[in-house]
Amino acid sequence: MRLRAADRADGSSLWNLARRSGVDENSPYAYVMWGEYFAETSIVAERDGEAIGFVTGFRVPQAPESLFVWQVAVDEGERGRGLAGSMLDELVGRLPWCRRLEATVTPSNEASASLFRAFGSRRGAPVEEELAFGSELFPGGSHEAEVRFRIGPFEGGARPA
Ligand SMILES: CC(C)(COP(=O)(O)OP(=O)(O)OC[C@H]1O[C@@H](n2cnc3c(N)ncnc32)[C@H](O)[C@@H]1OP(=O)(O)O)[C@@H](O)C(=O)NCCC(=O)NCCS
């Protein structure tokens, strides 16, 4: 298994993995674009040439010390072994400017909430949780509310001990 930066050629496998794993499915174009323009802030886990996990993110324009994690996905058979946590650690470890991490999580997604709390605790960093987007913002009540996790500050570019 290896962790590497995303690139444009990953678009179609990331889209497929997103569909299999149950994260919000964006267009294939969105994943191609992510590999092209947001490669520095995204990471792919692959085994035998197959993507088995990914994190897509971007540097927050209004808060340049912050990485916003847009989506995290791990193939079902690979879950519960620390892969998502390792991808976050590796990605943040590559970004010397990154001293804070933000993400939004639906209240029913316990695995995702645990992932971000555990990331904060590995770094001894505070973790704040607050309502970010109420469900009324989404069309036809089709989407749960999203809770924002704000983690940091922590040492930029550092991997946990
Ligand atoms: C969320 C997800 C990425 C986690 O991937 P993973 O590789 O299994 O996560 P890890 O093994 O690194 O575990 C991270 C933490 O979550 C906990 N966890 C994992 N699965 C869990 C579950 N089903 N319920 C509760 N906690 C869980 C782990 O115990 C760990 O916490 P700890 O370090 O305190 O023990 C994966 O479950 C997934 O792809 N889910 C579907 C897509 C999704 O919901 N993505 C997030 C929203 S964009």
The ligand as an SDF file (V2000), in Angstrom:
LIG
                    3D

 48 50  0  0  0  0  0  0  0  0999 V2000
  -14.9320    7.6910    7.6910 C   0  0  0  0  0  0  0  0  0  0  0  0
  -13.9430    6.7320    7.0540 C   0  0  0  0  0  0  0  0  0  0  0  0
  -13.1610    7.4730    5.9920 C   0  0  0  0  0  0  0  0  0  0  0  0
  -12.9730    6.2220    8.1590 C   0  0  0  0  0  0  0  0  0  0  0  0
  -11.9880    5.3990    7.5250 O   0  0  0  0  0  0  0  0  0  0  0  0
  -11.1300    4.3110    8.3580 P   0  0  0  0  0  0  0  0  0  0  0  0
   -9.8980    4.0260    7.5950 O   0  0  0  0  0  0  0  0  0  0  0  0
  -11.9930    3.1580    8.7050 O   0  0  0  0  0  0  0  0  0  0  0  0
  -10.7990    5.1490    9.6910 O   0  0  0  0  0  0  0  0  0  0  0  0
   -9.6800    4.7970   10.7590 P   0  0  0  0  0  0  0  0  0  0  0  0
   -9.4820    3.3060   10.8110 O   0  0  0  0  0  0  0  0  0  0  0  0
   -8.4820    5.6630   10.4950 O   0  0  0  0  0  0  0  0  0  0  0  0
  -10.3900    5.2230   12.1110 O   0  0  0  0  0  0  0  0  0  0  0  0
  -10.4770    6.5670   12.5190 C   0  0  0  0  0  0  0  0  0  0  0  0
  -11.1920    6.6220   13.8560 C   0  0  0  0  0  0  0  0  0  0  0  0
  -12.5830    6.3230   13.6680 O   0  0  0  0  0  0  0  0  0  0  0  0
  -12.9630    5.2230   14.4890 C   0  0  0  0  0  0  0  0  0  0  0  0
  -13.9300    4.4630   13.7130 N   0  0  0  0  0  0  0  0  0  0  0  0
  -13.7010    3.7990   12.5510 C   0  0  0  0  0  0  0  0  0  0  0  0
  -14.8420    3.2510   12.1230 N   0  0  0  0  0  0  0  0  0  0  0  0
  -15.7930    3.5760   13.0250 C   0  0  0  0  0  0  0  0  0  0  0  0
  -17.1880    3.3120   13.1250 C   0  0  0  0  0  0  0  0  0  0  0  0
  -17.8290    2.5990   12.1760 N   0  0  0  0  0  0  0  0  0  0  0  0
  -17.8700    3.8290   14.1730 N   0  0  0  0  0  0  0  0  0  0  0  0
  -17.2440    4.5620   15.1110 C   0  0  0  0  0  0  0  0  0  0  0  0
  -15.9140    4.8650   15.0690 N   0  0  0  0  0  0  0  0  0  0  0  0
  -15.2140    4.3490   14.0490 C   0  0  0  0  0  0  0  0  0  0  0  0
  -11.6800    4.4860   14.7590 C   0  0  0  0  0  0  0  0  0  0  0  0
  -11.7680    3.7200   15.9650 O   0  0  0  0  0  0  0  0  0  0  0  0
  -10.6820    5.6130   14.8620 C   0  0  0  0  0  0  0  0  0  0  0  0
  -10.7340    6.2600   16.1180 O   0  0  0  0  0  0  0  0  0  0  0  0
   -9.5950    5.9770   17.2230 P   0  0  0  0  0  0  0  0  0  0  0  0
   -8.2810    6.3320   16.5700 O   0  0  0  0  0  0  0  0  0  0  0  0
   -9.9890    6.8870   18.3370 O   0  0  0  0  0  0  0  0  0  0  0  0
   -9.7150    4.5040   17.5300 O   0  0  0  0  0  0  0  0  0  0  0  0
  -14.6400    5.4700    6.4420 C   0  0  0  0  0  0  0  0  0  0  0  0
  -15.4730    4.9010    7.4370 O   0  0  0  0  0  0  0  0  0  0  0  0
  -15.4620    5.7910    5.2000 C   0  0  0  0  0  0  0  0  0  0  0  0
  -14.9450    5.8020    4.0720 O   0  0  0  0  0  0  0  0  0  0  0  0
  -16.7700    6.0200    5.3920 N   0  0  0  0  0  0  0  0  0  0  0  0
  -17.6780    6.3210    4.2710 C   0  0  0  0  0  0  0  0  0  0  0  0
  -17.3790    7.6820    3.6870 C   0  0  0  0  0  0  0  0  0  0  0  0
  -17.4920    8.7990    4.7020 C   0  0  0  0  0  0  0  0  0  0  0  0
  -18.4230    8.8350    5.4980 O   0  0  0  0  0  0  0  0  0  0  0  0
  -16.5200    9.7520    4.6480 N   0  0  0  0  0  0  0  0  0  0  0  0
  -16.4860   10.8970    5.5460 C   0  0  0  0  0  0  0  0  0  0  0  0
  -17.3440   12.0080    5.1100 C   0  0  0  0  0  0  0  0  0  0  0  0
  -16.7120   12.8830    3.7040 S   0  0  0  0  0  0  0  0  0  0  0  0
  1  2  1  0
  2  3  1  0
  2  4  1  0
  2 36  1  0
  4  5  1  0
  5  6  1  0
  6  7  2  0
  6  8  1  0
  6  9  1  0
  9 10  1  0
 10 11  2  0
 10 12  1  0
 10 13  1  0
 13 14  1  0
 14 15  1  0
 15 16  1  0
 15 30  1  0
 16 17  1  0
 17 18  1  0
 17 28  1  0
 18 19  1  0
 18 27  1  0
 19 20  2  0
 20 21  1  0
 21 22  1  0
 21 27  2  0
 22 23  1  0
 22 24  2  0
 24 25  1  0
 25 26  2  0
 26 27  1  0
 28 29  1  0
 28 30  1  0
 30 31  1  0
 31 32  1  0
 32 33  2  0
 32 34  1  0
 32 35  1  0
 36 37  1  0
 36 38  1  0
 38 39  2  0
 38 40  1  0
 40 41  1  0
 41 42  1  0
 42 43  1  0
 43 44  2  0
 43 45  1  0
 45 46  1  0
 46 47  1  0
 47 48  1  0
M  END
$$$$
